[in-house]
């Protein structure tokens, strides 16, 4: 059943035992032994604990969306993505603050306004974190991006209609960006007063 809130936890598995296998400041990998509601026992379920992530959908007043073209080594190709990244571990950084920081660091742009669109779960089969999605409107260029040491990113300003058409035509895209776009599309249409954008 579809609802507007969090999934109901009416059939939670009981964790009988949990063993940490590996840990870094950004993630923890563990193995759980779990009791299912019907009394079966799952001997080894592997969970990747990660800090929450953020995506920012940045719009300019002249009808453009600011994207990053980023190399992803596992797939060995570049993907058009929304700016984003992780909340800083061990600092209790709010997702909104992380969104502003990542937008400025990756693109050099700052928002006139930043609104929360919601969140989705990147891979709940093995991960416990959330992806928080923000709409940044009235974005203006504020200076040179401040990339992390090994980030390989190009910044592109693309007409919104052109971007949506490319997605509709099946251009390969990072699946997390597709999920974030589904949250953002109604707000994008409203911001530009568009009725013709599909998807």
Phi, psi and omega in degrees: 000133181280134176222167182272348185256197178290155176301141178289139181260055184276346182227047182294146172276140177272127178277112180279322181209145178221127181240126176283128180258329182197147183212139172223173176300334185262339179204163177225135180247126185224161176241122181252144165256125191233143172261123179278161181302333180267015174080002169292158179238123174273113187288330183209105175242123186264131184233134178253105179275125181229156171293159179292153180248164177227145169238141176239128176258100189265125180243143174257163181290344181261021170088023179246154173245136182266118182242157170248139175255107192240137177281130177243109191295323182301321178271347180055048175199168177265146179233142167284129184221162168281146175302146180172184180169206184260154165289149183289126180291148174065017179238354185057035177296131178288147178305322180298318179293322177295322180297314178298316182296313182295321178300314181292316184293318186275331186240338186084002181263152173234146184273149169284324178214146181230120182238142181278130181258339183134193180216162172220168183257117185302316182199077188291353175291329180226348183245153181251001188267170179244154169252115178268134187243131181235146172257121178253117181247161181063034184291136178229145179289128185244352181151178184296136176302154180241079187285152172294163188308317187248016175287140180237089192228138168243140181257133179226138174258115189239137174304135185302315180300319179296319179296313182296320178298320179297320178294316180298330182275003172092019177301130180303132184218149175304128186296328177295328178290324178297316179297318179293323179297322179298324175290325188274335190303315178301321180290324177297314179301316182294318182298319181264004181054047181255142177240352188265354182282124181267215177106000000 
